[in-house]
Amino acid sequence: MSLRASLIVLALGPAVLSTASLAAEIKPKTPDSAFAGKLRPDILGITAETTADAARSVFEAALKGRADSKNEIGQAKFGNSSASYVATLNFSVPLSAKQSGEALVAGFSSPASENRVYFVSRTLNFADSELPAKADMIKQVMDKYGAPTIVGDQHLYYVYRGNSIVSVGGKFNKPALALDAIDKPLEPRMALKLNADSGRGRGSCVAVVKRSVAAKEKSLAALIEDARSANCDGVFSVQFTPSTEANRISIAQFVLLDVKRVISASAIDAEALAAGNGDLPKGGAPKL
């Protein structure tokens, strides 16, 4: 049965049945993830363990104090139930002459698969007075996340497969080496090795994460075909867009895509729907 639930985008407003209440009715299962243990990257503290309710609190705290913030909650219905759950979050503040802009986006599975995150992005659009040095940003990223799989095309890519970060022979263990490579094209030999068949398909994970960012819809249904063909379990991507000053950046974008979770959560949700667990129980006749 198709899991293509229609999303209703609402501003913070009318309350809906809580995710916890809906989950209690459909016996949730924990979906698999590409990220575990020490190899669990985060964006603003949001990891593969984060639920929609927890992520919403993080987004609200991150943009607190900005009167010009815009917050949108994407709600979806699971199966034939009348209750809604949070499927997407889209919070933002605009760039102005004196203040940097920021956009936070996340996608979540249904309560059947514990309403866990599978996509999260953070985009920082820096004001002219706040442009950070490219070298400083690369060092901060590598201090937190370690050495990337491949660097180039203005990106640092961390590709995960089999509970480890994939290595393609790139020497990016020092920030200076990554800085030297980031504005060059991806090295063809490394890209070919990265895209080699791993037994799960031949879809480039670099292309998959780029398409996930560009996709207007971030639902499981929108991402599942790419996920099934991807030759990795997950990707963490960082992109730095240069400013007019070559050594500084104007935009920084951080993206976490849990390919394994997209596949696992889709299967769990489909199983729950097929078993009829998308139907909430009807109330009994009241005592008169």
Disulfide bonds with the S-S distance in Angstrom:
Cys205-Cys232 1.74
